[in-house]
Amino acid sequence: MKEKGILTLTAVQLGKKIKGREVTCREALEAVFAQIRRREPELNCYVTLEEEKAFKQAEEVQRGIDEGTLTGPLAGVPVAVKDNMCIEGMRTTCSSKILENFVPAYTAEAVERLRKAGAVIIGKTNMDEFAMGSTTETSAFGVTRNPWNPDHVPGGSSGGSCAAVAANECFYALGSDTGGSIRQPSSFCGVTGLKPTYGTVSRYGLIAYGSSLDQIGPVAKDVTDCAVSLEALASHDAKDSTSVDREAVMRQKMEQGAASWTSYGGCDFTSALVDDVTGMRIGIPGDYLGEGLDPEVKEAVLKAADVLREKGASVEEFDLGMAEYAIPAYYVIASAEASSNLSRLDGVKYGFRAKEYEGLHDMYKKSRSQGFGPEVKRRIMLGSFVLSSGYYDAYYLKALRAKALIKEAFDRAFESYDVILGPASPVTAPKLGESLSDPLKMYLGDIYTISVNLAGLPGLSVPCGTDSKGLPIGLQLIGDCFKENQIIRAGYAFERSRQQERRQSR
């Protein structure tokens, strides 16, 4: 099979071709690295590439496939990993100067899960420094550009992963989502991104930003790839105290008489890949359609809602409430956790250390001042402030109460609806440099994604059109806790309609 034909395949399609001996693991990898050499000088999706290691791994995987020991749908398929997930022997920087030469001695559980499934890891993708940003412009290793228009940002913080998938520089990728960092760049880059329920994917080996909010998830070309990837990633991990045994939760719910948990709640995500939303109840928060939403984005999202309505779902607007509290609550909580998590980076045990200093305190100060970028410093200072004596009650505790109220608002909504539908972002991808000049505007760009993290819910971003500038628009589907199958089902049905529409228009 020719290189161009290989690159057009989804991850699952390529996996089938490899198992059917139409394509070898080496051929798939050669096609990817050839594409990287073509596009990478302009896009800058990667911080680290491990070509030699990848080809060695591809040989091992190919043997496993040939011998019948690797039979999963992702065996042999090249994957990229966001640069905040540790991989033994591979540089892991969080796109920060302070970790520019850090090489971990262990591997993140999520990456290990993909390796066991036969995935071939090609390298580490660029990101906003320590995942603090929405544009992938705060990286110490240069900005990543949007493959649809290199003058525009790819979104963030998983911008490198999303841009790499969009540019065919990998077949799928891992991202992390603290306040929308998978869904928003997926929207900007015209790819599909899934943020699972908090606790579904182990955070062991993920360099923490906001520990109560961070969750690893897949970025891919379509809903099928995301569902298959999540099946490989989801597992209970004793090494992560926040990891949830979903199968045990499902059994408990069923014992309590919750019949719906027979098909929803476990880790069988591919069973939801059915083109049928008959009887599904979908709610659109009126709060999400008001001031600040680009008219073209609004039109595309409402058209997507009409598609699902025509396919048999009931769709109506409702008042979610609490939306105006999501941004302030998130930036207080996330910044507080970041200031605590990043305190370990002080120039002593590992990471960057200032060359010239006088005494221990001066070494701390200069190492952190020189090692962290402006946005990270801003959030560390904000977090230290809200945790300080005299301000803890006024800000941090109040934010935690707001977080609880936001979760209650979603709980009430899911009593009436199976899925909540809305935009992934109020706008399409801005031009490079526009957001950094106004941090508050950048923060407000996460208004539709942040509350999902505060409530620990699953969210899916699916492409639903383009604006007048030719930039992608993303549809966000939100589900109740452990109900990924609902959003996968709705996303798949919508995707199939779009595919059919495109075929008819040719």
Residue pairs with C-beta under 8 A, 6 or more apart in sequence:
1 17
1 22
1 23
1 27
3 30
3 31
3 34
6 14
6 17
6 23
6 27
6 28
6 31
7 31
7 32
7 35
7 168
8 168
9 17
9 171
10 171
10 220
10 221
10 222
10 224
10 225
11 74
11 77
11 79
11 171
11 172
11 220
11 221
11 225
11 228
11 229
12 73
12 74
12 224
12 225
12 228
14 23
14 28
14 76
14 77
14 171
15 72
15 73
15 74
15 75
15 76
15 77
16 73
17 23
18 24
18 25
18 28
18 65
18 75
18 76
18 77
19 65
19 71
19 75
19 76
24 62
24 76
25 58
25 59
25 61
25 62
25 65
25 76
25 120
26 55
26 58
26 59
26 62
28 58
28 76
28 77
28 78
28 120
28 171
29 54
29 55
29 58
29 78
29 120
29 122
32 78
32 122
32 168
32 169
32 170
32 171
33 49
33 51
33 54
33 122
35 167
35 168
35 169
36 45
36 46
36 49
36 122
36 169
39 45
39 147
39 167
39 168
39 169
40 46
40 169
42 145
42 150
43 144
43 145
43 147
43 150
43 163
43 164
43 167
43 169
44 126
44 141
44 142
44 143
44 144
44 145
44 160
45 80
45 125
45 126
45 144
45 160
45 161
45 163
45 164
45 167
45 169
46 80
46 123
46 124
46 125
46 126
46 160
46 164
46 169
47 83
47 91
47 93
47 95
47 123
47 124
47 125
47 126
47 127
47 139
47 141
47 160
48 83
48 90
48 91
48 93
48 123
48 124
49 122
49 123
50 90
50 121
50 122
50 123
51 122
53 90
53 121
54 78
54 120
54 121
54 122
54 123
57 120
57 121
58 76
58 120
61 70
61 75
61 76
61 118
61 120
62 76
64 70
64 75
64 118
65 71
65 75
65 76
65 118
70 76
70 117
70 118
72 117
72 118
72 232
73 228
74 114
74 117
74 118
74 119
74 228
74 229
74 232
75 117
75 118
75 119
76 118
76 120
77 118
77 119
77 120
77 171
77 172
78 119
78 120
78 121
78 122
78 170
78 171
79 114
79 119
79 120
79 121
79 122
79 170
79 171
79 172
79 173
79 174
80 121
80 122
80 123
80 124
80 125
80 160
80 161
80 164
80 165
80 169
80 170
80 172
80 173
80 174
81 87
81 111
81 121
81 123
81 124
81 125
81 161
81 173
81 174
82 124
82 125
82 127
82 158
82 160
82 161
82 173
82 174
82 175
82 176
83 92
83 93
83 94
83 95
83 124
83 125
83 126
83 127
83 160
84 92
84 94
84 127
84 130
84 131
84 176
84 206
84 207
84 209
85 92
85 108
85 110
85 111
85 124
85 174
85 176
85 205
85 206
85 207
85 216
86 92
86 104
86 106
86 107
86 108
86 111
86 205
86 206
86 207
87 104
87 107
87 108
87 111
87 121
87 124
88 104
88 105
88 106
88 107
89 103
89 104
90 103
90 104
90 121
90 124
91 101
91 102
91 103
91 124
92 99
92 102
92 103
92 104
92 124
92 207
93 99
93 100
93 102
93 124
93 140
93 141
94 127
94 129
94 130
94 131
94 207
95 126
95 127
95 128
95 129
95 130
95 138
95 139
95 140
95 141
96 129
96 130
96 140
96 371
96 372
96 373
96 376
97 140
97 352
97 370
97 371
97 372
97 373
98 345
98 351
98 352
98 367
98 368
98 371
98 372
99 207
99 345
99 350
99 351
99 352
100 140
100 352
101 352
102 350
102 351
104 205
106 205
107 115
107 205
108 202
108 204
108 205
108 206
108 216
109 202
109 204
109 205
109 235
109 237
109 239
109 240
110 174
110 201
110 202
110 205
110 206
110 216
110 233
111 121
111 174
111 205
113 202
113 232
113 233
113 235
114 121
114 174
114 229
114 232
114 233
115 121
116 232
117 232
119 232
122 170
125 158
125 160
125 161
125 164
125 173
126 136
126 139
126 141
126 142
126 144
126 159
126 160
127 136
127 139
127 156
127 157
127 158
127 159
127 160
127 161
128 134
128 135
128 136
128 137
128 138
128 139
128 156
128 157
128 159
128 181
128 375
129 138
129 139
129 140
129 372
129 373
129 375
129 376
130 207
130 209
130 338
130 342
130 376
131 156
131 157
131 158
131 176
131 178
131 181
131 209
131 214
132 138
132 157
132 209
132 338
132 375
132 376
132 379
133 156
133 157
133 375
133 442
134 155
134 156
134 157
134 180
134 181
134 184
134 435
134 442
134 443
134 445
134 446
135 143
135 153
135 154
135 155
135 156
135 159
135 430
135 432
135 435
135 436
135 442
136 143
136 144
136 153
136 154
136 155
136 156
136 157
136 159
136 160
136 163
136 185
137 143
137 153
137 156
137 432
137 433
137 435
137 436
138 156
138 373
138 374
138 375
138 376
138 436
140 373
143 153
143 432
144 153
144 154
144 159
144 160
144 163
145 151
145 152
145 153
145 154
145 163
145 432
146 152
146 153
146 154
146 155
146 163
146 166
146 188
146 189
146 429
146 471
147 154
147 163
147 166
147 167
147 189
148 166
148 189
148 190
148 429
148 470
148 471
148 472
149 429
149 469
149 470
149 471
151 431
151 432
152 188
152 429
152 430
152 431
152 432
152 471
153 159
153 188
153 429
153 430
153 431
153 432
153 435
154 160
154 162
154 163
154 166
154 185
154 188
154 189
154 429
155 162
155 184
155 185
155 186
155 187
155 188
155 189
155 425
155 429
156 181
156 184
156 185
157 176
157 178
157 181
157 185
158 173
158 175
158 176
158 177
158 181
158 182
158 185
158 186
158 193
158 219
159 185
159 188
159 189
161 173
161 174
161 175
161 182
161 185
161 219
162 173
162 175
162 182
162 185
162 186
162 188
162 189
162 191
162 193
162 219
163 169
163 185
163 189
164 170
164 173
165 171
165 172
165 173
165 189
165 191
165 219
165 220
165 221
166 189
166 190
166 191
171 220
171 221
171 225
172 218
172 219
172 220
172 221
172 225
172 226
172 229
173 218
173 219
173 220
174 216
174 217
174 218
174 219
174 233
175 181
175 182
175 185
175 193
175 216
175 217
175 218
175 219
176 182
176 206
176 209
176 214
176 215
176 216
176 217
177 183
177 193
177 195
177 214
177 215
177 216
177 217
177 449
177 453
177 459
178 209
178 210
178 213
178 214
178 215
178 334
178 453
179 210
179 213
179 330
179 334
179 446
179 449
179 450
179 453
180 195
180 424
180 425
180 446
180 448
180 449
180 450
180 452
180 453
182 193
182 194
182 195
182 217
182 219
182 461
183 193
183 195
183 424
183 449
183 452
183 459
183 460
183 461
183 474
183 476
184 424
184 425
184 445
184 446
184 449
184 461
184 474
185 193
185 219
186 192
186 193
186 219
186 424
186 461
186 474
187 193
187 423
187 424
187 425
187 461
187 463
187 472
187 473
187 474
187 476
188 425
188 428
188 429
188 471
188 472
188 474
189 429
189 472
190 463
190 466
190 472
190 474
191 219
191 220
191 221
191 463
192 219
192 220
192 221
192 222
192 223
192 225
192 226
192 460
192 461
192 462
192 463
192 491
192 495
193 217
193 218
193 219
193 220
193 226
193 460
193 461
194 217
194 218
194 219
194 226
194 227
194 229
194 230
194 458
194 459
194 460
194 461
194 484
194 487
194 488
195 215
195 217
195 452
195 453
195 458
195 459
195 460
196 215
196 216
196 217
196 230
196 233
196 234
196 458
196 484
197 215
197 244
197 456
197 457
197 458
197 481
197 482
197 483
197 484
198 212
198 213
198 215
198 242
198 453
198 456
198 457
198 481
199 215
199 242
199 243
199 244
199 456
200 215
200 230
200 233
200 234
200 244
200 246
200 267
200 458
200 482
200 484
201 215
201 216
201 217
201 230
201 233
201 234
201 235
202 216
202 235
202 237
202 239
202 240
202 243
203 211
203 214
203 215
203 216
203 240
203 242
203 243
204 237
204 239
204 240
204 243
206 214
206 216
208 214
208 337
208 341
209 334
209 337
209 338
209 341
210 333
210 334
210 337
210 338
210 341
211 242
211 337
211 341
212 242
212 333
212 337
213 330
213 333
213 334
213 337
213 453
213 454
215 453
216 233
217 226
217 230
217 233
218 225
218 226
218 229
218 230
218 233
219 226
220 226
220 229
222 495
223 273
223 460
223 462
223 488
223 491
223 492
223 495
224 270
224 273
224 492
226 460
226 488
227 269
227 270
227 272
227 273
227 488
227 492
228 269
228 270
230 267
230 269
230 484
231 267
231 268
231 269
231 270
234 246
234 267
234 269
235 243
235 267
236 243
236 244
236 245
236 246
236 247
236 248
237 243
244 482
246 265
246 266
246 267
246 482
247 266
247 267
249 265
249 482
250 261
250 265
250 266
250 482
253 261
253 265
254 261
254 262
263 271
263 485
264 482
264 483
264 485
264 486
265 482
265 483
268 485
269 484
269 485
269 488
271 485
272 484
272 485
272 486
272 488
272 489
272 492
273 488
273 489
273 492
274 489
274 492
274 493
275 311
275 492
275 493
275 496
276 311
276 312
276 489
276 493
277 308
277 311
277 312
277 313
277 489
277 490
277 493
278 311
278 312
278 313
279 312
279 313
279 314
280 308
280 312
280 313
280 314
280 418
280 419
280 486
280 489
280 490
281 313
281 314
281 416
281 417
281 418
281 419
282 305
282 308
282 309
282 313
282 314
282 315
282 316
282 417
282 418
282 419
282 420
282 421
282 490
283 315
283 316
283 317
283 318
283 320
283 413
283 416
283 417
283 419
283 420
283 421
284 302
284 305
284 315
284 316
284 317
284 318
284 420
284 421
284 422
285 317
285 318
285 319
285 320
285 323
285 413
285 420
285 422
286 317
286 318
286 319
286 320
287 319
287 320
287 321
287 323
287 324
288 320
288 323
288 422
288 423
288 448
289 298
289 302
289 317
289 422
292 426
292 444
292 447
293 423
293 426
294 426
294 427
294 428
294 467
296 428
296 467
296 468
296 473
297 423
297 425
297 426
297 427
297 428
297 467
297 473
298 423
300 464
300 465
300 467
300 473
300 475
301 421
301 422
301 423
301 464
301 473
301 475
303 464
303 465
304 421
304 464
304 465
304 475
304 494
305 315
305 421
306 315
307 494
307 497
307 498
308 315
308 421
308 490
308 493
308 494
309 315
311 493
311 497
313 490
315 421
318 413
318 416
318 417
320 409
320 410
320 413
320 420
321 409
322 402
322 405
322 406
322 409
322 451
323 447
323 451
325 402
325 405
325 406
326 402
326 406
326 447
326 450
326 451
326 454
327 443
327 444
327 446
327 447
327 450
328 399
328 402
329 399
329 400
329 402
329 403
329 406
329 454
330 399
330 446
330 450
330 451
330 453
330 454
331 379
331 382
331 443
332 382
332 386
332 395
332 396
332 398
332 399
333 396
333 399
333 400
333 403
333 454
334 379
334 383
335 379
335 380
335 382
335 383
335 386
336 383
336 386
336 387
336 396
336 399
337 383
338 376
338 379
338 380
338 383
339 379
339 380
339 381
339 382
339 383
339 384
339 387
340 383
340 387
342 372
342 376
342 380
345 351
345 368
345 371
345 372
346 364
346 367
346 368
347 353
347 354
347 363
347 364
347 366
347 367
347 368
347 371
348 363
351 367
351 371
352 367
352 370
352 371
353 363
353 367
354 363
354 366
354 367
354 369
354 370
354 371
356 366
357 363
357 365
357 366
357 367
369 377
372 380
375 439
378 439
385 391
385 395
386 392
386 395
386 396
386 399
387 396
403 454
403 455
406 451
406 454
406 455
407 454
407 455
407 456
410 420
410 451
410 455
410 457
410 478
410 480
413 420
414 420
414 480
418 479
418 480
418 483
418 486
418 490
419 477
419 478
419 479
419 486
419 487
419 490
420 477
420 478
420 479
421 475
421 476
421 477
421 478
421 490
422 448
422 475
422 476
422 478
423 448
423 473
423 474
423 475
423 476
424 448
424 449
424 461
424 474
424 475
424 476
425 445
425 446
425 448
425 449
425 474
426 444
426 445
426 447
426 448
427 445
428 467
428 469
428 471
428 472
428 473
429 471
429 472
435 441
435 442
435 445
436 442
448 476
449 459
449 476
452 458
452 459
452 478
456 481
457 478
457 479
457 480
457 481
458 478
458 479
458 481
458 482
458 483
458 484
458 487
459 476
459 477
459 478
459 479
459 487
460 476
460 477
460 478
460 479
460 484
460 487
460 488
460 491
461 474
461 475
461 476
462 474
462 475
462 477
462 491
462 494
462 495
463 472
463 473
463 474
463 475
463 498
464 473
464 474
464 475
464 494
464 498
465 472
465 473
466 472
466 473
467 473
475 491
475 494
477 487
477 490
477 491
478 487
479 485
479 486
479 487
480 486
